[in-house]
Amino acid sequence: MIIPDVLINRLKKANNVAILTGAGVSAESGIKTFRDPDGLWAKFDPRELASVDGFMSNPQLVWEWYQMRVGVINDSKPNPGHFAIADMENMFDVFTLITQNVDRLHQQAGSKKVLELHGNIVENHCFSCKKPFNGETNLPDQQLPKCPECGGNIRPNVVWFGEMLPVAALNNAELAAEACDVFFTIGTSTEVYPAASLPLMAQRNGAFVVEVNPNQTSFSKKADVQLAYPSGIAMPEIVRILKEQK
């Protein structure tokens, strides 16, 4: 593949780089995206599995489904795209990684500063009193874990439909988009807001915006550079060139 010189030159001059990642990056590690025809949402109504109402009406179904997802994630490993992004963190004075993914594969690959817009599936907390829960979650006989403080049901630390994104993570993501010299949108459909507004925000503030996605998206024609490749191919090549030319 050929990485345009204009992108490499912009990165060599950049002090501040921001990256937004979506489900496509995790898909390269074998974690199906929600938009795949046979993806995670295909057999279920999202409102039954990822909403407060769904959890209140059938906590057993929702909890078992998320435990299944945890099992898939536990069997998955970071891919070359994850490792290349982690590598980039050490190449710039200011670097911000923003992710819509909940699997924490970025952290496994070595990324240290990650803004999780949609929370994560690794941690849990009490649905009722909101306190963190660190107890056993894999219980026998369809038992649901309960909060030791109030007895409430335990839920994953993910953002469900209808819930607000974490305020601090979103605010910091917007600040990063406004301040960066180069902004990457990687493996995301740019259809889910407010995350989808970040590349546009970066562009309005003068950033050079790069899309890395083998599929065309609503943002593809607006990007300054569009690399129609998986992140596991494009990002290691960008890192390799940058290291060679340093």
Secondary structure, 3 states (H helix, E strand, C coil): CCCCHHHHHHHHHCCEEEEEECHHHHHCCCCCCCCCCCCCCCCCCHHHHCEHHHHHHCHHHHHHHHHHHHHHHHCCCCCHHHHHHHHHCCCCCEEEEEECCCCCHHHHHCCCCEEECCEEEEEEEECCCCCEECCCCCCCCCCCCECCCCCCEEEEEECCECCCCCHHHHHHHHHHHHHCCEEEEECCCCCCCCHHHHHHHHHHCCCEEEEECCCCCCCHHHCCEEECCCHHHHHHHHHHHHHHHC
